[in-house]
Amino acid sequence: MTDASKPDAQQDKTDYRSTLNLPDTPFPMRGDLPKREPGWVQEWEDQGVYKKLRDARCGKPKFVLHDGPPYANGQIHMGHAVNKILKDMIVKARQLEGFDAAYIPGWDCHGLPIENQIEKTYGRGLPRDEVQAKSRAYAAEQIDQQRTDFKRLGVLGDWDHPYRTMDFENEAGEIRVLKRLFERGFVYRGLKPVYWCFDCGSSLAEFEIEYADKHSPAVDVAFLSAEPAKLAAAFGLEKLDKEAFTVIWTTTPWTIPANQALNLNPELPYALVDTERGYFVVAQALVEKCLARWNLSGTTVAVTPGKSLELLKFKHPLAHVHPGYDRESPVYLADYATADDGTGVVHSAPAYGVDDFNSCMAHGLAFKDILNPVQGNGVYEAELPLFGGQHIWKANPVIAQALQDAGRLLAHSKITHSYPHCWRHKSPVIYRAAAQWFVRMDEGDGVFTVDKADRTLRQTALAAIEQTSFYPENGRARLHDMIAGRPDWCISRQRSWGVPLPIFLHKDSGQPHPRTLEFIERAAQLVEAGGVEAWSKLDPVEWLGAEAEQYTKGQDILDVWFDSGSTFEHVLKGSHAGAAHETGPEADLYLEGHDQHRGWFHSSLLICCALHGRAPYRGLLTHGFTVDSKGRKMSKSLGNGVDPQETSKKLGAEIIRLWVAASDYSGDIAGDEKILARVVDGYRRIRNTLRFLLANVSDFDVAADAVPLDQLLEADRYALARAAQFQEEILAHYQRYEFHPVVAKLQVYCSEDLGAFYLDVLKDRLYTTAPKSPARRSAQTALWHITNAMLRWMAPFLSFTAEEAWKIFAGKSAGDSIFTETYWTFGATESALIDKWNRIHEIRDAVNKAIEEVRTTGAIGSSLQAEVTLGVNAEDLALLSSLGDDLKFVLITSAANAVLADALSITVTPSSHQKCERCWHYRADVGANPAHPTICGRCVSNLCGEGETRSVA
């Protein structure tokens, strides 16, 4: 029995909706990310996906991103999440490009924060061995916690085999790096002012310093001339008829007890000013300001350049108060004395200032004669006259009062100024002279040099910067300026938990043992077998024999930046050599926050330049800090942070990933609940588009159903040409490590190119034509290619979603992971169609606007109720005529016609025909077949006959 001969009762029961090819997919509309993501994380782990990625790229060119190790202390915050997600996206993008892109996560495990945590938990005064054992255990515990959180963010890596700076092999590797720096002539030991933190009880590196406002006392202090006759002569006078002083201005009264000299600028004019309190020598340009500050009146009686006053002696301002200060301060000439502020005369305490130290050394002051009464905890040694046993910050007002009582204080005020603070403790630091080990930046001799480098470290590092790519480019100038102006690197620290400087120092001379290089290698072997604890337990007699009584075993540890900065050598070359380029321990990319220009980027550059004469990286990428919507840095104290753990539980880690990808990381990255809510909306748009694609190819078997590309309908060929063009744009951004343009363009592509145009045009063909018709299979072929490509585009940042969709899309043919795939190859596409269909898209937008205007009058409902006549110019007429009868499908109207006109005109009229119950088009042939009185002729053909023919769309 044919459809046409069905009884009327049976015809009336036909459910035409069931005859449509409605989309169907197990890919759910709701991601339900918080509940489902942990399962995917576990699946990746259970199935060993990371190992499968390595196997898939075995023998392929390598891409090496060396992980800057986060510190193994505390739960990860959103800054950690941003950093790790950026790294993960880059590695995955390179993996999809076909590179063997390994990711070896690392942790920084030594150093003060962990040691402080042990002291907080167990108290101070623990034996060194016990501090080390507890620190090692604590670091391991913290790593386990952080590793779980990083995995939860969807970061793929060799989590079972990370590198840890506290691994014995890495600790030993660091000691061997130190040995090589000795051999290259870069290491020396010296007494020199270095940044010192009382809370750390240790010296600090330049890049462990940050600047913040500090309230300080400002004092003007008078130094009595010890040679008034010489002073008079220097100013061209026969004699002075009353006491004469020079005056210094300082914001560090605590350094006055250690004063040993005065500095004047040789070219600056200095005035001798006669006042009611005596004569005063100050910079001529500052006379009026000084007199006003001192509440004195005075007259300049003579002027002379600073160089005329060289080596004149003045008395310490407390010389007449206590014999312990009965000493003289000679005038040394120095360019850093200026007339910008103060008095133009600089008080010099060489133990507490680099310029002061250098000036005094240049004038013959011996190391042993430098006064250094401030102990490591900030307290003056007990023997210091008048102020012994006091903490320097508390001593400031006491010293000011003593100067007042001595008649030497001319002014006393408070100022707020930018001052160096400890990066970790946020507490003010000082310069303090201490015997330390340094890496030399400029010309000079090291100890135990074997093959001296042919250039200075500064020269080599600056040259290496020019050979490095920067993302963003402004990082180049920042790092260059830091290297150009930095002092020698103090690499020794006075703590317990860290890699030792395994050196024996002679008790009398302070010189290292002649066999130091041999001992350093033996120490590396010792530590490789038993960790840094093995050095701590070593009895010097075992190595030195009878000489042990003459030497002290070094207790200093290496700066923690030396730990992380040397990882390229023993991680990429040693413990994870398989992840490195065959050319040596060199990474394609280092990626960290922009503060690491003074941290990890900096120390890594110096060490690699010292060892190899080049940078350890080919590129440097920096990202900003995480801030709230008001631009304030996220912090616990402000309560404005977004917690990655809570966000994962509430919204899903995928939303964090998309937020990171959608943000311009070159600046600070803003996030709060409202911003994340917008990210959720963006995710839904992408997911809905992906769901439409998957649903409409669910019955498509590419092996059996695919249409050759050159036989696709023109609309489908255009869609593939546009997708191929879009992929070129996407991959170009990935090449430059740009993600926010990818996300923005993908959202526009999903909503405009696909949702508002191509997929909208396609729905009628997909739903109403015969399931296996050439027209539908053409559309499905195009969608299959686009889906293949889109899953790869989004996989670096929407990793969970892409993996979930891939399993459904590829089915049994799916590989182990979307990340074992490579970016899609479209084959030959017709780029010429893009311009043509872009113009069609523009015309369609104008038609939609015209239809909407008619709809607002109530004359029509949907666009399919409309019939459209277009008046167009000759060029557009040819273009629209090439669509033939398919023009109405492109415009989604029931009828469409184009005629020649001078300018674009659009006439919209309601259709006078009946609506087809199946395809919803208004057509004259609805009911023409008595067996199907409620549907149109093309639907009857698609259901019962040969099916309609589509030529273009």
Disulfide bonds with the S-S distance in Angstrom:
none
